[in-house]
Amino acid sequence: MVCLQCVPVLRRRRRRRRKRSKDGEAGQICNNSPQKVIGRATERSLDSSNMFPTWSTFCVAFFGVFCVACFAQRAAVPGSPRGTPYRIDLAQYNQALLPRVRTLLGAAELAEEQYVPYFELLPEYRDRLSGNFLLDGFARARDAARCLTCMSSSYLFLSYYNETIVDGRGDTERVWTFAKRICRLLGFKQYLCEGVVNMNGQVIEYVLRNRRPFPEPEDICQIFLQEQDCVRDGRSITEAALYRSVDITPPAEEQEEQVRSRMFAPPDAGGSCSANPAPKKSPLTIVHLTDIHYDPEYVVGVNADCKAEACCRTLPDLAPATPETAAGYWSDYRDCDTPWHGVVDVMEHIRRQHPKIDAIYFTGDIVHHFTWNTSIETNEGAMRQVFDLMKRVFPGVPLYPVLGNHESHPANLYAPHDVEASYRMDYLYDFIADQWADWLPIKDIRPTLTEGGYYTVRTPYSVRIIGLNNNPCFVHNFWLFYSLDYFMPQLQWLHDTLLQSERDNERVHILAHVPSYDDSCFIGWTREYRKIVERFAHIIAGQFNGHSHVDEFNLYYSRDDPSRAVSVAWNGGSTTTFTKLNPNYKVFQFDPVTFEPLEQETWMYNLTDANLTPDQRPSWYRLYSFKSYYQLPDLSVDSLHRLVQRFAQSEQQLHRYWQAKQKYSDPLLQEGCTSTCLRNALCAIVRTEHDDERACELLYERAAQSNATTIQSG
């Protein structure tokens, strides 16, 4: 039977675990009113709303909370019975569930034991929902349990919102009380539900009041559960034709060959021979640092097994620690962020180990994972503390930063520029303009920085940096439900900036926080970004991301030819251990003329070993050098394409990549990864647009053909 009380993990965490460890192995509540607000959701009722109050579940955290419920739900399913799966009719399910939930939500008070998970309320559905079942009308859903939870919770909340707000009662407090109780029914702790709802309620209400048409449950679930394809048959709200697209300028005639071949003419290339060639320059050393997630309230020795979104600080009703559950000195594998002494150690180690640093790329996320307990003041305090440390430890070293999804308050929410002033991100953009002034020419970049938190600068060593704020694409960003394409001006600016760089014969490095190839980045951004990358791949010398916390790279393939790789994106991993990971950073060597990467090193320490000697600094070491580890002649796109071809032919080589991707984490190595998990790890490298598996399928097809030919010839 499904037990949603076992759902203490956020969707974000589940996604990361899926990528790291199993990498992919992974009616109406009120019959009188919902039609007006929910539209077609009334007929498909059930699935759509009861189990995932995502929308109403406000904002990121609540969205995250309910979404997580969907994920945890699957984890709690015992085992699927053999034979034909049960089929669940959504309308019938809602008709059975909603009256029972309504009784609980409408009670004056609820005792702790009355917060019973949804499926516990429906004895007649226990057998069907504890095994293998399908949702009628959702043939593409990869996980019926998560989709069911999302759709039913969303429907439930939207129905109550309709009844209470839209129909004129106007009792907003009643809506939030219902939302908190829905959250509790999904198995989350009271303090988490209180914090998330209180923090995000105003934003959710603004979106619901102003969005036209009013969102339906499946609008919510299709985006928030994008990776699960929770999409009703015959209806998708993400089709490209429904939204604006980037206006792509085709290459000039003289540039067409460059574009096709990814060639680049160095600045001094003029076709003539020089009697006195310029002296050869040394490679550039650039450190890639990302995802610090500093927790100012980290408590060494506290119970790290808190069964909430994040742990390792004092929390309500937290049991005393045992030797097995006590939080480690240098952090902990169990959903914990970084104590201040851990942040200091990373910076000071980098300074000692790498005396010659030409620049630092910082791809975001300073703020912790306690998304129900943030404020503008505490977020700014943490960011200021870390930026001041960087300025002290790396004096005179250029640093090129971007924002992470946790830097906003509430977390993950990056509002459109045209909403009411109190909801906009002006406060954050003004703050970073002040903090980044030591590194960036703020006067020159202020127009785009204050518009949307993005910028471009030409560095002293002549490569152009484009720092994006692509956090609006994160599927936990509730402003997507206000507008699914409000980020388009930034993407058009990216195109126009690259177009000018092409004309100026510049090479470009693009920095962003959320990997645009990741399933957690909304496809509306991903497909347009992919078009831009393919158009300007000949001048994009590198892309650098964070967010996933793992040591990975991604190859972009042509939309028209899935056998032709055109660009590569590198992920910096994380200095945080959240979750089940060792801290790391990366060091790149770049060609000083083409700015292509010559080598990449990953540096880390083993957290288990570090916590055994809390009175000593961790023993950092170079985990590997990319060329040597993978036996490559260089880090070109063509070499990396040949590498993934090898991965498709050899599970042993692919497993070595998976180990490095997990940063040789003790708990993840113990969990292991075989067969489907490994295939998903490879597909994640070559997938650059949600649900486009063509490049991966082609790799395996050609690997099978090659193996068959080898066997025949042998």
ABEGO torsion letter per residue (X at the ends): XBBAAAAABBAAAAAAAAAAAAGGAXXEABAAAAAAAAEAAAAAEAAAAAABAAAAAEEAAAAAAAAAAAAAAAAABBBBBBEBBBBBBAAAAAAAAAAAAAAAAABABBBAAABBBAAAABAAAAAAAABBBBBBGBAABABAAAAAAAAAAAAAAAAAAAAAAAAGAGBAAAAAAAAAAAAAAAGBBAAAAAAAAAAAAAAAAAAAAABOBBBBAAAAAAAAAAAAGBBBBGBBAABAAABBBBBBBBBBAAAAAAAAAGBBBBAABAGBBBABBBBBBBBBBBBBBBGAGBBAABBBGBBABAGBABBGBBBBGBBBBBAAABBBAAEBABGBBBBAAAAAAAAAAAAAABABBABBBBAEGABBABAABBBAAAAAAAAAAAAAAAAAABBGBBBBBBBBAAABOBBGBBBBAABBAAABAAAAAAAAAAAAAAABBAAAAAAAAAAAGBBBBBBAAGBBBBBBBAAAABAABAAAAABAAAAAAAAAAAAAAAAAAAAAGBBBBBBBABBAABAABBAAAAAAAAAAAAAAAAABABBBBBGAGBBBBBBBBBAABAABBABBBBBAEBABAOBGBBBBBBBBBBBAAAGBBABBBBBBBBAAAAAABAABBBBBBBABBAAAAAGBABABAAAAAAAAAAAAABAAAAAAAAAAAAGGBAAAAAAEBBEAAAAAAAAAAABABBGBAAAAAAAAAAAAAAAAAAAAAX
